[in-house]
């Protein structure tokens, strides 16, 4: 019974991982407010700055933090993608734990006469 439940959970996790992998975006989001390039603009005279502007940052291949500006038209999809990345990590952790338990169970069963 336990194996059937575990097997069903594994199938559900793998399906969820496949779904999330299609939309996941790696990185952390931040919003900034900026001054513009127009010297006479209110943002240079103590008024409110322009924004928020959405950015995504992540650790690049060489270990340095890098990132990019997210245009307004891509904000919703990017926010959803970052949330999907976090959910994907949770699913992968759960699957890894299930794999560990399966490996340990198989090792115990192989030792038993």
Backbone torsions as a table, in degrees:
resi	resn	phi	psi	omega
1	UNK	NA	-45.2	-179.5
2	UNK	-61.4	-40.1	179.9
3	UNK	-66.1	-37.3	178.7
4	UNK	-64.3	-42.7	177.8
5	UNK	-64.5	-43.9	179.0
6	UNK	-63.6	-42.0	180.0
7	UNK	-63.9	-41.0	177.9
8	UNK	-65.6	-41.6	178.9
9	UNK	-64.5	-40.0	179.1
10	UNK	-61.7	-45.8	178.9
11	UNK	-61.1	-42.6	179.4
12	UNK	-64.0	-42.8	178.5
13	UNK	-62.2	-45.7	-179.2
14	UNK	-62.5	-37.5	176.6
15	UNK	-65.4	-43.2	179.2
16	UNK	-65.3	-40.8	178.2
17	UNK	-61.2	-43.3	178.5
18	UNK	-62.0	-43.3	179.4
19	UNK	-63.1	-47.2	-177.7
20	UNK	-67.1	-35.3	-178.4
21	UNK	-62.3	-23.9	-179.3
22	UNK	-72.9	-21.9	-174.9
23	UNK	-124.7	-7.1	-174.4
24	UNK	-62.5	140.3	175.8
25	UNK	-127.7	126.1	-177.9
26	UNK	-83.8	128.6	174.9
27	UNK	143.3	175.6	178.3
28	UNK	-116.4	140.7	-178.2
29	UNK	-93.6	147.2	171.9
30	UNK	-147.3	152.9	177.9
31	UNK	-118.7	139.2	178.8
32	UNK	-130.4	158.6	173.3
33	UNK	-117.1	136.2	-172.7
34	UNK	-131.1	158.7	168.8
35	UNK	-88.5	149.5	-178.1
36	UNK	-94.3	-173.1	-178.1
37	UNK	-92.8	6.5	-179.4
38	UNK	-96.0	107.4	-175.5
39	UNK	-57.6	-28.8	-178.7
40	UNK	-87.0	0.7	-175.7
41	UNK	-71.6	152.7	179.7
42	UNK	-58.0	-27.2	-176.5
43	UNK	-69.1	-17.8	177.7
44	UNK	-92.9	-8.3	-174.7
45	UNK	-116.3	32.1	178.0
46	UNK	87.1	-2.1	178.0
47	UNK	-79.9	-179.3	-179.2
48	UNK	-66.0	144.3	177.3
49	UNK	-80.6	169.4	-179.0
50	UNK	-85.3	140.7	177.3
51	UNK	148.4	-170.2	7.0
52	UNK	-78.7	150.0	175.2
53	UNK	-110.9	130.2	-176.1
54	UNK	-92.3	133.5	176.8
55	UNK	-129.1	152.0	173.7
56	UNK	-121.5	134.8	179.0
57	UNK	-124.9	152.0	-179.6
58	UNK	-158.8	164.1	178.2
59	UNK	-86.7	121.2	-177.8
60	UNK	-76.6	-177.9	-176.2
61	UNK	-58.2	-34.8	-177.6
62	UNK	-94.4	13.5	175.8
63	UNK	87.1	-2.0	179.6
64	UNK	-90.5	143.3	177.4
65	UNK	-72.5	133.2	178.7
66	UNK	-139.4	178.0	-179.8
67	UNK	178.9	-171.5	-178.6
68	UNK	-157.6	159.9	176.6
69	UNK	-78.0	139.0	177.4
70	UNK	-104.0	114.8	179.4
71	UNK	-63.6	154.1	-178.0
72	UNK	-50.8	-41.5	-177.7
73	UNK	-67.2	-17.0	-178.4
74	UNK	-107.9	1.3	-175.3
75	UNK	-61.5	-49.3	-176.1
76	UNK	-61.8	-47.5	-179.7
77	UNK	-64.6	-36.5	-179.5
78	UNK	-70.0	-42.0	176.4
79	UNK	-60.4	-43.8	177.2
80	UNK	-63.8	-38.5	179.4
81	UNK	-66.0	-39.1	178.0
82	UNK	-68.1	-40.3	176.3
83	UNK	-63.5	-40.1	178.6
84	UNK	-64.4	-37.8	177.9
85	UNK	-61.0	-43.0	179.4
86	UNK	-65.5	-42.1	178.5
87	UNK	-66.4	-38.0	178.0
88	UNK	-60.9	-42.3	178.1
89	UNK	-61.4	-41.2	178.8
90	UNK	-63.0	-42.9	178.7
91	UNK	-64.0	-41.8	-179.8
92	UNK	-66.4	-37.3	176.6
93	UNK	-62.8	-43.2	179.4
94	UNK	-64.3	-42.8	178.5
95	UNK	-63.4	-41.2	178.4
96	UNK	-62.3	-39.1	177.4
97	UNK	-65.1	-41.6	177.3
98	UNK	-63.0	-41.0	178.2
99	UNK	-62.7	-42.6	178.6
100	UNK	-60.4	-47.9	-179.8
101	UNK	-62.1	-40.0	178.2
102	UNK	-63.2	-43.6	179.9
103	UNK	-63.6	-42.4	179.1
104	UNK	-66.2	-41.4	178.7
105	UNK	-61.7	-44.1	179.5
106	UNK	-63.6	-38.7	178.7
107	UNK	-65.3	-40.9	178.3
108	UNK	-64.6	-43.2	-179.0
109	UNK	-64.6	-35.2	-180.0
110	UNK	-69.4	-28.2	179.1
111	UNK	-79.1	-27.0	-175.6
112	UNK	-73.9	140.2	179.6
113	UNK	-71.6	NA	NA
